[in-house]
Amino acid sequence: MELLKRTNQKMHTERVMQFGEGNFLRGFVDWMIDRLNKENGGDYGVVVVQPLPGGLAQMINDQQGLYTLYLRGLQGGEKIEETRIVDAITRCLNPYEQTEEFFACALNPDLRFIVSNTTEAGIEYKPNQDKDDFAGTTFPGRLTMFMKKRFDAGLDGFVLLPCELIDKNGDNLKECILKYASDWGYGEDFVKWVNEKNHFTNTLVDRIVTGYPRDNAAEMCKQYGYRDNVIDTAEIFHLWVIEGDKKYAEEIPFHKHGMHVLWTDDVTPYKKRKVRILNGAHTMSVLAARLAGLETVGEMMNDPDTFKFVHDGIFEEIIPTLDLPKEELTEFANDVIERFKNPFIKHYLLSIALNSVSKYKVRVLPSVLEYIKRYNKEPKKLVFALAALIKFYRTDEANDDAEVMEFMKKATPAEILKRTDYWDEDLSSLLPSIEKYIAEIESKGMREALKEVL
């Protein structure tokens, strides 16, 4: 079986540089660009830069940038499966071995957009870096060197679209670049060019990309009739919220062609919506579901008791604490329910249960406190979730920092709720409810205790 290769496809003009050759960007950004090119007459080529010395560059180049993307999920209650060959990538560079080729891209006047996904740790400033040590510096350091080449050539700047999952990712990336520019003496003119000729956006990305399908890749290749070593898989749902000047949206108009890309003046409410509804629903439900004997999110969503717990927790207790339009929140919540039900994704509850104490603080507790503030009563299901968390940490399945696990396993509910270093405040006011719920779990079992709170 022959390797997937181009036949007569014309290479697109390299307008996008992408730091990151992994599954997420190929299943998210490159898929969008491919749709712009094929369905809407665009001409956007993506030159990909491998962020680490080891990666997929050679495998992607062996296939001349081509790969198969398999999308699968539920849409309007219907199972949807889509397969497409993505041909937006022109080449993939390993800058540690192809440093000159990497810097030559800075001289391309057509290059306009920079996308990145270098993990949460990628946008990092380290002092005392050597401006001549390309391999030894951070991703923002290498990007600063690249932008200096661009500046020296007298060319225009970039629109930067970082996709790393940190708050204010664009602002943080810009701050790192300006620090390196200062450290390396690049001068005031360069700093002015960075500030005035480049547009750094803060973004929120949302799509579950499940990556290379190891279990059935061989079968898929047999069905396709070619060998593809970098098949990518993802869910149907996608959302990209970009905080930035909307005039730049016209240069790469995803939003005009059926893709869920939203340019806004403030990404914060959308981030809050995702953290509270999507992540919050996971965290508030999986521990109770696990204590009820279930193993996966799919099982949880097919079980009438745990499904009702998730559903009512979202619609009755989380959504009433958020200030976006009700229609938007309801639509997003319905999408979340459908995504949790995705029959193609086997998402284990114990995987989500990792570090649940810190997750509860960030994802669920703000909804609890806001609900109490607004309605002067406790949100029963979200508080019950905290009781389930305490009960879960007494089992051997908890997975967290060693100190946290040791304390949680032995401490009383009263001692746990007083840990301001865990929750950022004393939660002792919740103690009567927590003790009641734990007693019910212990006397009746999780399933009957769930029914009581429902």
C-alpha positions, 0 to 999 in steps of 0.5 A, spaced: 500 500 500 502 506 497 504 512 502 499 518 501 502 523 497 500 529 492 498 528 485 496 534 481 495 539 487 497 546 487 501 548 493 498 554 496 502 560 498 505 560 505 501 565 509 501 562 515 506 559 520 504 554 525 508 552 531 506 545 532 505 539 528 501 535 533 494 533 533 490 539 535 492 544 530 492 539 525 485 537 527 483 544 528 486 550 525 489 546 519 482 543 518 479 550 518 484 553 513 483 547 508 476 548 508 477 556 506 481 553 501 477 548 498 470 550 499 471 558 498 477 559 493 482 561 499 490 560 498 492 559 505 498 555 505 501 553 512 508 552 513 509 548 520 515 549 525 516 543 529 517 546 536 521 540 539 527 537 536 523 530 536 517 530 532 512 529 526 516 533 521 519 527 517 513 523 517 509 529 515 514 531 509 514 524 507 506 525 505 508 532 502 504 535 508 497 531 506 494 527 512 487 524 513 482 527 518 476 523 521 471 527 524 466 523 528 460 525 533 453 527 534 450 533 531 442 534 532 442 527 535 445 524 529 451 520 528 456 524 524 462 521 520 466 526 516 473 524 512 477 529 508 484 529 506 487 536 508 492 539 504 493 546 507 500 544 509 506 546 504 512 543 509 514 542 516 520 544 518 525 542 524 528 548 525 534 545 529 536 542 523 533 547 518 535 553 522 536 557 515 530 555 512 526 557 518 529 564 518 528 565 511 521 564 512 521 571 515 523 574 509 517 572 505 512 578 504 506 573 504 507 570 511 501 574 515 499 569 520 502 566 526 499 560 530 502 556 535 500 550 540 506 549 544 503 546 550 501 551 556 508 551 558 511 553 551 509 561 552 515 562 557 520 567 559 527 565 562 532 570 563 539 570 561 538 567 555 543 567 549 540 570 543 545 566 539 543 560 542 537 558 538 536 551 540 537 553 548 532 558 548 524 558 549 519 558 543 518 566 545 525 567 544 525 563 538 519 567 535 523 574 537 529 572 533 524 570 527 521 577 528 527 581 528 529 578 521 523 580 519 524 587 522 531 588 519 528 586 512 523 592 512 517 588 512 510 588 515 508 584 522 504 579 523 497 577 526 499 572 532 493 567 534 496 563 540 492 557 542 496 555 548 491 553 554 493 559 558 489 565 560 491 571 556 495 567 551 496 573 546 498 578 552 503 573 555 506 571 548 507 579 547 510 580 554 515 575 553 517 577 546 518 584 549 522 582 555 527 578 550 528 584 545 530 588 551 535 583 554 538 582 547 538 589 546 534 589 539 533 597 540 527 601 541 525 601 533 524 594 534 520 594 540 516 600 536 515 595 530 513 589 535 507 594 538 505 597 532 506 592 526 504 586 530 497 584 532 497 579 538 490 576 540 488 572 546 484 566 544 480 560 546 480 554 543 475 548 544 475 541 540 476 534 543 482 532 538 483 524 539 489 524 535 492 518 531 487 512 532 492 506 534 487 501 535 484 501 528 489 505 523 490 499 519 483 498 518 482 505 516 488 505 511 485 499 508 479 502 507 482 509 504 486 505 499 493 508 502 497 508 508 497 514 512 502 515 518 499 521 521 491 520 521 488 525 525 481 524 529 477 529 532 470 530 534 465 534 530 464 540 535 469 546 534 469 553 537 475 558 536 474 565 540 479 570 538 479 577 542 482 582 537 481 587 532 475 585 527 478 588 521 483 582 521 478 577 521 477 579 514 484 577 512 482 570 514 474 569 514 473 563 517 467 566 520 464 567 513 464 560 511 460 556 516 466 555 521 464 557 529 470 562 529 468 568 533 472 575 533 470 579 540 472 585 544 473 580 550 474 573 550 473 572 558 465 571 558 466 565 553 472 562 557 468 563 563 462 559 559 467 553 557 470 553 564 464 553 568 459 549 563 464 544 560 469 543 565 465 544 571 460 539 568 465 534 568 468 535 575 461 536 578 459 529 575 465 524 574 466 522 582 459 521 583 458 517 577 465 513 579 462 512 586 456 509 583 460 504 579 461 507 572 467 507 568 466 512 562 463 519 560 459 515 555 456 510 561 455 516 565 450 520 560 447 513 558 445 512 566 438 515 567 440 518 574 447 520 573 445 523 566 439 527 570 445 529 575 449 532 570 443 535 566 440 539 572 447 541 575 448 545 568 441 548 567 439 549 574 445 551 578 451 553 573 447 557 567 443 561 572 450 564 575 453 566 568 451 573 564 451 571 557 445 571 553 440 565 555 440 563 548 447 562 547 448 559 554 443 554 552 445 552 546 452 551 548 450 547 554 446 543 549 452 542 545 456 540 551 451 534 553 451 532 546 459 532 546 459 528 552 454 523 549 459 522 543 459 514 542 466 515 538 470 517 544 471 513 550 473 518 556 475 514 562 472 518 569 478 516 572 482 520 567 478 526 568 478 525 576 486 527 576 487 533 581 480 534 582 481 538 588 484 544 584 479 543 579 473 543 583 476 550 586 477 553 579 471 550 575 465 548 580 466 553 586 465 559 583 458 557 580 457 555 588 459 561 591 455 566 585 449 561 586 449 563 593 450 570 592 444 571 587 439 566 590 441 566 598 441 558 598 445 553 596 446 549 589 444 542 591 447 538 586 454 542 586 455 542 593 453 534 593 459 534 588 463 536 593 461 531 598 462 526 593 469 529 592 471 528 599 468 521 599 472 519 593 478 522 596 477 516 601 478 511 596 485 508 593 483 511 586 484 518 587 490 521 584 493 528 586 499 531 589 501 526 595 500 531 600 493 533 598 491 525 598 494 524 604 490 529 608 484 528 604 484 521 606 484 522 613 481 529 615 474 530 617 469 534 612 470 540 617 478 540 617 477 539 609 472 545 608 477 550 612 483 549 608 483 556 605 489 554 601 485 549 597 479 553 596 481 560 597 476 561 602 473 558 608 467 553 606 465 552 613 458 554 611 457 548 607 459 543 613 451 541 615 450 540 607 456 536 606 456 532 612 448 530 611 450 528 603 456 524 606 452 520 611 447 519 606 452 516 601 455 512 606 448 509 609 444 508 602 450 508 597 451 513 592 446 511 587 440 512 592 444 518 595 444 521 588 436 520 587 435 524 594 439 530 591 435 530 584 
